[in-house]
Amino acid sequence: MLAFGFLAIWGLQTVEALVDGHFVNFDVSEDLSLSWSPVLGSHCVGVELSYISISFTLKINGFS
């Protein structure tokens, strides 16, 4: 059981290192942004329902 736990942790560290190495040259400039805002809304289908949600906007190279 100890060997299985060791191999699982080693495997997770290996995957994390590969992902980190892949994103070394990832461009995080002003053209890439993520914003969020709360949204209050309501929906009426026989019964009035109000809700709160979160809206995410991803902007890449001027496109949204």
C-alpha positions, -999 to 999 in steps of 0.1 A, spaced: 0 0 0 29 24 8 45 16 -26 11 24 -43 9 57 -25 45 66 -34 39 58 -71 7 78 -71 24 109 -57 54 105 -80 30 102 -110 12 134 -100 45 153 -96 56 140 -131 24 152 -147 27 186 -130 63 190 -142 53 182 -177 24 207 -177 46 233 -161 73 227 -187 47 230 -215 35 264 -203 70 280 -198 66 302 -228 28 309 -223 20 345 -232 2 363 -204 -1 398 -219 -28 425 -220 -44 406 -249 -53 377 -227 -76 384 -198 -103 367 -177 -130 387 -159 -160 378 -139 -191 396 -126 -221 387 -105 -254 385 -124 -289 389 -108 -318 376 -129 -353 363 -129 -372 338 -150 -409 334 -152 -424 301 -162 -457 301 -143 -437 309 -111 -413 338 -108 -378 325 -101 -349 348 -91 -313 336 -92 -278 348 -87 -250 336 -110 -215 344 -121 -206 355 -156 -171 348 -169 -156 366 -199 -124 353 -216 -107 378 -239 -80 365 -263 -62 388 -287 -90 413 -288 -117 387 -293 -142 380 -266 
